[in-house]
Amino acid sequence: MHHTRYRNSQTGLLGGVASGLAEQFKVPPFLFRLLFIILLMGLGLGLFLYLALWIVLPDKRNGRRIVDQVLNQVQKWKKD
């Protein structure tokens, strides 16, 4: 069984990554936020991981990914 990962920007504090993951794993968002903070203190891995997930995970509301928006913009620039 395949579970699509997503971010939930409607209930999230920043980009909705922790909120979306918590919703899928049925745990409080606080646990994922704490995990990202702990990883942040360890060589900044938490920030890198959070940003990477924010870029590649689709938004629950509309299914759009940040990476797709950036790639579409690059394609528009190449055409001009």
Stockholm file with secondary structure:
# STOCKHOLM 1.0

chainA/1-80         MHHTRYRNSQTGLLGGVASGLAEQFKVPPFLFRLLFIILLMGLGLGLFLYLALWIVLPDKRNGRRIVDQVLNQVQKWKKD
#=GR chainA/1-80 SS CCCCCCBCTTTCSSSSHHHHHHHHHTSCHHHHHHHHHHHHHTTTHHHHHHHHHHHHSCBTTTCCCHHHHHHHHHHHHHHC
#=GC SS_cons        CCCCCCBCTTTCSSSSHHHHHHHHHTSCHHHHHHHHHHHHHTTTHHHHHHHHHHHHSCBTTTCCCHHHHHHHHHHHHHHC
//
